[in-house]
Amino acid sequence: NTTSLFRSGSRSSKTFKPKKNIPEGSHQYELLKHAEATLGSGNLRMAVMLPEGEDLNEWVAVNTVDFFNQINMLYGTITDFCTEESCPVMSAGPKYEYHWADGTNIKKPIKCSAPKYIDYLMTWVQDQLDDETLFPSKIGVPFPKNFMSVAKTILKRLFRVYAHIYHQHFDPVIQLQEEAHLNTSFKHFIFFVQEFNLIDRRELAPLQELIEKLTSKDR
């Protein structure tokens, strides 16, 4: 039937392209492996700490790419539930609504549906990650002076995708049995941004109770 054919070409089947993989054999790849190994130990506080002798910019860059890929994947599983109809605005509960602006193409914040907002957001993040002057993948190429402020903006925006999933789409997450996966990913993200003070507390307000619950066990 035509509708299913049409749908398969529509947004529901579109998952965001993951960021170019961190090249094997590179130093950043070693850092990613280190992060995965310490994560495997189950101690998230330890896992986010800057490894001895490593460059903070590089550590933040590798983890930012990793979080982008994780959120991409998590959001990709619930895109069928996040539609223009179900989510006409990008929100994280009744008190928090986000309007999109990237400062270049869209200077004045616009009100748009959650799928549109997240599409803008993920495309914007991907453009930053693909920019070699911002996220150099070659050894010895220095990070720009404004790297940390760029990384903070990326992480602040990625947080909004977690907040939207938790507030508006937690039921499908449970149905898909992804709750543990989502919680672990989010907890890792929060420990990371707390460790290096990367997101303002005000920005985290939509998930404050959850953050306290997830992090209190590991003080």
N, C-alpha and C positions, 0 to 999 in steps of 0.2 A: 504494500500500500504506500501511497505517495507521502503520507505524513511521516512515517518512520524514515523513509529515504531522506526527506527534507531535514528531519531532526538530526540525522547522523552527521549532516554537514553543518549543523548549527553550533552555537556556542557550547552546548552541553557536552559535546565530545572533545572540545578544545581544552587541552591542559596546557599550561604555560610551558614553553621550552625551558628546560633547566639551563642554568648558566653553563657556559663552556666548562667542561670538567677541568679540575685542577690537574695540570699535566703530570703524569707519572714520572718519578725520578727527580722531580723538582723539589726544592726545599719546602715549598708550600704543601706539596703532597706528603712529605715526611711529617709536617706539622699536623696535617689532617689525620694521618695514621696515628700519631701520638694522641690526638684528641679522642679518636675512636677507642684506642686502647684504654685510656684512663676512664672513659665513659663506661666501658665494659666492666670496670671494677665496681660500678654502682655508686661511687662517691662523686656526686656532681660538683660539690664544692671544690674538691681537688681537681676535677676534670677541667674546670674553667680557668684555673690559675695559669698565669703566664709561665711557660716552661723556662727553666733557668737559662740565662744567656740569650734568650730570644728577643726579637724586636716586637714591641707592643703593636705597632701598626700592622705588621705582618700577621700577628696572632689574631687581631681584630678582623683583618681582611679575610683570612681563611674561615673563621667562624661565621662571619656575615654571609659569605657565599653558602656555607653549609646550612645556616638557618633559612636563607632564601629557598634553597632546594627542598628543605623539610616542609616549610609552610606551603610552598607550591604543591607538593605532593598531597599534603593534608587537605588543602582547599580543593584540589583537583578531585578528591573523592566525594565532595559534597556539592559540586557545582550544579547538579540537577535540582538541588533543594534551594539553591540561592538564585532566584530569578527576579526579573523586573517586577513581577506580580507579588512574590513573597517578600521582597526587600526593596521597596521603591526608594528608600533612603539608606545610606550607609550608616548603620547605627551599632552601638554596643549597649543595648538596653535602652529604656525610655529616656534616660538623662543625657546620653551621649550620642551626638550626631556629627558625622564628619563630612566636610565639603572638600572637594578636590582642587588643588592648585599645585603646579610644579615650578612656578616662578619663571618658566621660559615660554612654553607653549600656552599654558593657561595661567595667567597672572592673577586674575581675580577668582577667588574660590567659587566653584560651581556646585550646586546641589545635584547629585545624581544617584541612581540606584546603586545598591551594593555591588552587583556583578560588574557594572560599568566602572565604579570606583576602584574595585580590586584589579580590574583589567588595566586601568590607568596606572595604578600603583605598581603592579608587578612588572609592567612594561617599562616604567620609569626606573625601577630598581635594576632591572636587567641592563638597561642602557648605561647606568652608572658602573655596574660590575664589568661590562664589556669595554669600558673606557680605559685604555692602557695608561693614560696619564693619571687616572684616579686609582685604579687597581692594577698596578704593574705586575705582570706575571713573570717577567724576566728577572733573573738574579742580578742584583746590583743596581737595578733601576730604582731610584729613591721614590718614596711616597711623597705626594705633594704636601705642602704646609697645611692645607685645609682638610687633609684626609680625615682626621677625627670628627670634624663637624659634619662632613659628608656621611661618614659611617653612622653617626648619631641620628641623622635625619632618616637614613635607610631603616635603622633598627626601630626608631619611633613609629615609622609607618608600617613596618612588618608587624609590630605589636597590635596594630589596629585590626589586622586580619585574624590574629588569634582571638582578640576581643569580640569580633563579629561572630566567629564560629562558636565561641562559648555562649554568647548571649542569645544568638538567633538560631543556631543549628545544632544544639547539643543533642537533641533527640535522634536525628539521623546518625550522629557520631556513635551514640550508644547502640543503635540498631546495627550499625556496621561493625560493632565490636572494636572500635578504634579509640575508646576512651583512654585506655592505658597509654597507648601510643601518643595521643594528643597531650596528655598530662606530662609524660616524660619529656616530650619535645619542648613544651612550654616551660616546664621547670628548669630545664637546661638553659633555655633562652633567658629566663629571669635571673638565674644564678650568674650567668655571663654578664648581663647588663648591670647587675648589682656590683659585681666584682670590680668593674672598671667605671662605674658611675656613668653609664651611657644614656640612660633615659631618665628624664625628670620625673620625680614622684607624681606630680600632677597628671602627667600623661598616663600613668599606670592605674589611675583611680578606678576606671571601669572594672578592673579585675582585682581590686585591692584585697577583698576578702579571700578570694581564691589564692592569691599570692601568699597571703599570711598562712593559709592552711597548708599549701604545698611546701613552704619554706620553713615552717616552725619546727618540723621534725628534724631538720638538719642544722640547727644552730650550733 
